[in-house]
Amino acid sequence: MTTSELIGVFDSGVGGLTVAERLQEALPALSFIYYGDTAHVPYGDREAKEVVGLIDKICRHLLQSGAQALVMACNTSSALAYEHVLSWSPRPVIGIIAEAAEAAAQATREGKVGIMANPLTAASGAYERELVRQAERHELGCVEGKAIGCPRLVPFIERGEVEGPAVEEALRAYWQPLERWGADTLILGCTHYPFLRPVLSKLVGPEVTIIDPAYYVAKRLQSLGLGNGAGQRQISYQVSGDPQDFARVGAQLLGRPLEPVIQVKL
């Protein structure tokens, strides 16, 4: 393996595994370190300044570990700290929001894009601003975004609970205002949420286009020429909290055992 193939991927918890899985599918030669800040999940319930500080430490740790690019597999991180990390990082920094907003702006039929996100991401207005920017960039006309904070969803997923009456009731409560508003496209504004996609797809119906940002992150890495080498892939998982809990929930969500998970406190 050459050093240039090593990527740092991070999230507040298990949600970023949806991005890591997509990267492994699209870039079979990709090697990465995954860092889950499980001691501080969910980020959406914390102060913005605290989240930026946590992300700064994680990014510096991943770069010191040899990462040649950073993937913010966390919408809250992208909304609050992307510009901050970009200002000092010597390596490429890939966020979630721009890629997803571009795809949603091109997909919407009526110019109305709903966003389900953590409360901090929703309150930041990052997706709404980026949708306008992408619509102007591609000359698509008026594209609006409406974000709903969904504080109940991440705790479900961190417990490995991705279906059942409680999950369905929460999703319905968050989707209804977006449905009444007329959203025809829905961005999964938290990387945890793709684990709920089977239930959510039934709820919103086939007429609503669901945008999973992970797919577009993989395309961005490909455009940078990363992960296309022929070396042997190496993957490691690190967490700030309990590694056994992460391994158990991650295996349950992905349907396969994870590679060894170790605790790394920063």
C-alpha positions as CSV (number, residue, x, y, z in Angstrom):
1,M,0.0,0.0,0.0
2,T,1.3,3.5,-0.8
3,T,0.7,6.3,1.7
4,S,-1.4,8.2,-0.9
5,E,-4.1,5.6,-0.6
6,L,-4.8,6.2,3.1
7,I,-8.0,8.3,3.9
8,G,-9.2,9.5,7.2
9,V,-13.0,9.1,7.6
10,F,-14.8,10.4,10.8
11,D,-18.2,10.8,12.3
12,S,-19.7,11.3,15.7
13,G,-20.7,7.6,15.9
14,V,-21.7,4.7,13.7
15,G,-23.5,6.9,11.1
16,G,-20.3,7.4,9.0
17,L,-20.2,3.7,8.4
18,T,-22.7,4.4,5.6
19,V,-20.1,6.5,3.9
20,A,-17.3,4.0,4.6
21,E,-19.3,1.2,3.1
22,R,-20.0,3.3,0.0
23,L,-16.3,4.1,-0.3
24,Q,-15.4,0.5,-0.1
25,E,-17.9,-0.5,-2.8
26,A,-16.8,2.3,-5.2
27,L,-13.1,2.2,-4.4
28,P,-12.0,-1.4,-3.6
29,A,-8.3,-0.4,-3.2
30,L,-9.1,2.4,-0.7
31,S,-7.4,2.1,2.7
32,F,-8.8,4.2,5.5
33,I,-8.9,5.0,9.2
34,Y,-12.4,5.4,10.5
35,Y,-12.8,7.4,13.7
36,G,-16.1,7.4,15.6
37,D,-16.4,10.0,18.3
38,T,-18.8,7.8,20.3
39,A,-17.9,9.4,23.6
40,H,-19.6,12.7,22.4
41,V,-22.4,11.4,20.1
42,P,-24.8,13.0,19.1
43,Y,-23.1,16.2,17.9
44,G,-26.5,17.7,17.1
45,D,-27.2,18.2,20.8
46,R,-24.0,20.1,21.5
47,E,-22.9,23.7,21.3
48,A,-21.3,24.6,17.9
49,K,-18.0,25.8,19.5
50,E,-17.6,22.5,21.3
51,V,-18.3,20.5,18.1
52,V,-15.7,22.5,16.1
53,G,-13.1,21.8,18.9
54,L,-13.8,18.1,18.8
55,I,-13.5,18.0,15.0
56,D,-10.3,19.9,15.0
57,K,-8.7,17.3,17.4
58,I,-10.0,14.4,15.3
59,C,-8.7,15.8,12.0
60,R,-5.2,16.5,13.4
61,H,-5.1,13.0,14.8
62,L,-6.0,11.5,11.4
63,L,-3.5,13.5,9.6
64,Q,-0.8,12.6,12.1
65,S,-1.8,9.0,11.5
66,G,-0.9,9.4,7.8
67,A,-4.2,10.3,6.2
68,Q,-3.8,12.0,2.8
69,A,-7.3,13.2,2.7
70,L,-10.1,13.8,5.2
71,V,-13.7,12.8,4.7
72,M,-16.2,14.5,7.0
73,A,-18.7,11.7,7.1
74,C,-20.9,13.8,9.3
75,N,-23.2,16.6,8.2
76,T,-22.9,18.5,11.4
77,S,-19.1,18.5,11.0
78,S,-19.5,19.8,7.4
79,A,-22.0,22.5,8.4
80,L,-20.0,23.8,11.3
81,A,-16.3,23.0,10.8
82,Y,-15.6,22.5,7.1
83,E,-14.2,26.0,6.5
84,H,-12.3,25.9,9.8
85,V,-10.5,22.6,8.9
86,L,-10.0,23.7,5.3
87,S,-8.2,26.8,6.5
88,W,-5.3,24.8,8.1
89,S,-5.3,21.3,6.6
90,P,-2.4,20.6,4.3
91,R,-4.5,17.8,2.7
92,P,-7.8,17.7,0.8
93,V,-10.9,18.0,3.0
94,I,-14.1,16.5,1.6
95,G,-17.4,17.5,3.1
96,I,-20.9,16.1,2.7
97,I,-23.1,19.2,2.1
98,A,-21.9,20.6,-1.3
99,E,-22.0,17.2,-3.0
100,A,-25.5,16.3,-1.7
101,A,-26.9,19.8,-2.4
102,E,-25.7,19.7,-6.0
103,A,-27.3,16.3,-6.6
104,A,-30.6,17.4,-5.0
105,A,-30.8,20.7,-6.9
106,Q,-30.5,18.8,-10.1
107,A,-33.0,16.1,-9.0
108,T,-35.9,18.3,-7.8
109,R,-38.8,18.7,-10.2
110,E,-40.6,21.5,-8.3
111,G,-37.6,23.3,-6.8
112,K,-38.4,22.1,-3.2
113,V,-35.9,20.1,-1.4
114,G,-36.5,18.8,2.1
115,I,-33.6,18.1,4.5
116,M,-33.8,15.8,7.5
117,A,-30.8,16.6,9.8
118,N,-29.5,16.9,13.3
119,P,-30.7,20.0,15.0
120,L,-27.3,21.8,14.7
121,T,-27.1,21.1,11.0
122,A,-30.7,22.1,10.5
123,A,-30.2,25.4,12.4
124,S,-27.0,26.3,10.5
125,G,-28.8,26.9,7.2
126,A,-25.9,25.3,5.4
127,Y,-28.0,23.1,3.1
128,E,-30.4,25.9,2.2
129,R,-27.5,28.2,1.2
130,E,-25.7,25.5,-0.7
131,L,-28.9,24.6,-2.6
132,V,-29.2,28.2,-3.8
133,R,-25.5,28.3,-4.8
134,Q,-25.8,25.1,-6.8
135,A,-29.0,26.2,-8.5
136,E,-27.3,29.4,-9.6
137,R,-24.1,27.5,-10.6
138,H,-26.1,25.1,-12.9
139,E,-28.7,27.7,-13.9
140,L,-31.5,25.6,-12.6
141,G,-33.9,28.4,-11.6
142,C,-35.3,28.7,-8.1
143,V,-34.5,25.9,-5.7
144,E,-35.5,26.1,-2.0
145,G,-34.5,24.0,0.9
146,K,-36.4,23.3,4.1
147,A,-34.5,21.6,7.0
148,I,-36.1,19.8,9.9
149,G,-34.1,19.0,13.0
150,C,-34.6,15.3,13.9
151,P,-33.1,14.8,17.4
152,R,-34.8,11.4,18.0
153,L,-33.2,9.5,15.1
154,V,-29.5,9.2,15.9
155,P,-30.1,7.6,19.4
156,F,-32.2,5.0,17.7
157,I,-29.4,4.1,15.2
158,E,-26.7,4.2,17.9
159,R,-28.6,1.5,19.7
160,G,-29.0,-0.5,16.4
161,E,-32.7,0.2,16.3
162,V,-33.6,0.9,12.6
163,E,-37.2,-0.3,12.4
164,G,-40.3,-0.8,14.5
165,P,-43.3,1.4,15.6
166,A,-41.2,4.0,17.5
167,V,-38.9,4.5,14.5
168,E,-41.8,4.8,12.1
169,E,-43.6,7.3,14.3
170,A,-40.6,9.5,14.6
171,L,-39.9,9.5,10.9
172,R,-43.5,10.3,10.1
173,A,-43.5,13.2,12.5
174,Y,-40.4,14.7,10.8
175,W,-41.5,14.0,7.3
176,Q,-45.1,15.4,7.6
177,P,-44.1,19.1,7.6
178,L,-41.8,18.6,4.6
179,E,-44.6,16.7,2.8
180,R,-47.1,19.5,3.5
181,W,-44.5,22.0,2.2
182,G,-44.4,20.1,-1.1
183,A,-40.9,18.6,-1.0
184,D,-40.3,16.2,-3.9
185,T,-36.6,15.5,-3.0
186,L,-35.3,14.6,0.4
187,I,-31.7,14.9,1.5
188,L,-30.6,12.5,4.2
189,G,-28.8,15.3,6.1
190,C,-27.1,13.0,8.6
191,T,-25.0,10.0,7.7
192,H,-26.8,7.9,10.3
193,Y,-30.0,8.2,8.4
194,P,-29.3,5.8,5.5
195,F,-29.7,3.0,8.0
196,L,-33.4,4.1,8.2
197,R,-33.8,4.3,4.4
198,P,-35.9,1.1,4.0
199,V,-38.5,2.4,6.4
200,L,-38.3,6.0,5.1
201,S,-38.7,5.0,1.5
202,K,-42.0,3.3,2.2
203,L,-43.1,6.4,4.1
204,V,-42.3,9.0,1.5
205,G,-43.2,6.9,-1.5
206,P,-41.6,6.4,-4.9
207,E,-42.4,9.9,-6.1
208,V,-39.9,11.5,-3.7
209,T,-36.2,11.3,-4.7
210,I,-34.0,10.4,-1.7
211,I,-30.4,11.8,-1.8
212,D,-27.7,9.8,0.1
213,P,-24.6,12.0,0.3
214,A,-22.3,9.0,0.6
215,Y,-22.5,8.2,-3.1
216,Y,-21.3,11.6,-4.1
217,V,-18.4,11.6,-1.6
218,A,-17.1,8.5,-3.3
219,K,-17.3,10.3,-6.7
220,R,-15.4,13.3,-5.2
221,L,-12.6,11.0,-4.1
222,Q,-12.4,9.4,-7.5
223,S,-12.1,12.9,-9.1
224,L,-9.1,13.5,-6.9
225,G,-7.5,10.3,-8.0
226,L,-7.6,8.7,-4.6
227,G,-8.3,5.1,-3.8
228,N,-7.5,3.9,-7.3
229,G,-4.2,2.1,-6.5
230,A,-3.5,-1.6,-6.7
231,G,-2.1,-2.1,-3.2
232,Q,-3.7,-4.2,-0.5
233,R,-6.5,-2.4,1.3
234,Q,-6.0,-1.7,5.0
235,I,-8.9,-0.7,7.2
236,S,-8.9,0.3,10.9
237,Y,-11.7,1.5,13.2
238,Q,-11.0,3.8,16.2
239,V,-13.5,5.2,18.7
240,S,-13.4,7.6,21.6
241,G,-15.9,5.6,23.6
242,D,-16.6,1.9,24.1
243,P,-15.1,-0.2,21.2
244,Q,-17.1,-3.2,22.0
245,D,-20.4,-1.3,21.8
246,F,-19.3,0.2,18.5
247,A,-18.3,-3.2,17.1
248,R,-21.6,-4.8,18.2
249,V,-23.9,-2.1,16.8
250,G,-21.8,-1.6,13.6
251,A,-21.9,-5.4,12.9
252,Q,-25.7,-5.4,13.5
253,L,-26.2,-2.4,11.1
254,L,-23.9,-3.7,8.4
255,G,-24.8,-7.3,8.7
256,R,-21.2,-8.4,9.0
257,P,-18.4,-8.3,11.7
258,L,-16.2,-5.2,11.7
259,E,-12.5,-5.4,11.7
260,P,-11.0,-5.0,15.2
261,V,-12.1,-1.7,16.9
262,I,-9.8,0.1,19.3
263,Q,-10.3,2.9,21.6
264,V,-8.3,6.1,21.0
265,K,-9.0,9.0,23.3
266,L,-7.9,12.4,22.0
